[in-house]
Amino acid sequence: MPPTLSILVRNRDFRRLFTADLIGLGADWFVQIPLLTLLLQLTGSGLWGALVLAADVGVIALLQPYAGVIADRFDRRRILISAEVAMAVATLALLLVRTAAAAWLAVLFIGVIAVAKAFFVPAASAALPNVVDADDLPTANALSAAAWGTTLVVGASLGGIASAVVGPYWCFALSSALCFLSAVQIVRVRRPLQVTVAAVKPEIGEALRYIRKRPRVASLVTVKAAAGLGNGVLTTFPLLAAAHGFGSTGVGLLFAARGLGALVGPFVLRRVLSHPSWLLPGMAVSMSLFGLMYLAVGAAPWFALVLACVTLAHLAGGGNWTMSNYALQSEVPDALRGRVFATDVMLALLSVAASQLIVGAFIDRVDPRLLAAICGAVTLVYAAGWTAVTRRLRRAVS
């Protein structure tokens, strides 16, 4: 039996945590695609979609210093359950977005969902090594990263189709129910999700000092920002689909292509995880491939070629995320893990939010294909700088 399937069969608690993540992430994407299409229809502008995407990642990023402390200080199981319930309620509230004048409610409720996800993400990442044995951690990371891609493929595809067939509001109601189901799965996990709860209140400053004194860890928590700075391209997806003659189905296909790449990437690059000397070079290559593919999106004449380039870009991005997560989980002690992951996610998502806001400012005036190419170029520049700065670390490992 393949190891990726074996761990799901052998480890009941990982299976429950994995399916909870799968369900919750699917619900999230089943909301976002219909919502982006709905806002474009209600307002006739791509700006509201940009604001929704920026609110989603920006709120998560800004809350990470607090979320990391909470993940190390309190019961991670309760954090995950509370986050899923909050997401369910806020998702249901999106039913109130009925007119252009109510578009601001979409930003508000997505912001509430983002608050819940902000606490979910570092708690889940920090909990994973406690749910699986050390030998299974690389496979568990690949599966967890693939869960994001899987749900994006399914959630985005079905979200785009369902929005066109039954309308976005049924999508919001179903997504809310799925979040409640995810919470039930987390309740069923029996293994403790942390070694101990800190007796002394943790501080984010302790994690920052830890990172600053360890150049390798610092390189790992800055690597995700490369793809983050290029992710302003997501704001262009509704208009990019329209430019190629596609509507909500095209938007769903673009996000599904993104998810397919993120699904395949962790498995394609999983062998890198067992070779420490390959990790930093692998991250440099993956960042560069991400940037090159979005440069190609800007020049692609056919929508099928656009989809292929988006898939390859996020194959690289998904592998990059998996490599950095595994390295951090292996090197950072449990007592600091939540805060280090919070810092990691904060830097990544701040770069995403900044990129989306900047692209959003130009989305109604500049060709979306040009904006996509610019996002790719920015990622390439960051990748080159990161590679130069970490050259000494790569030599030390090899």
Disulfide bonds with the S-S distance in Angstrom:
none
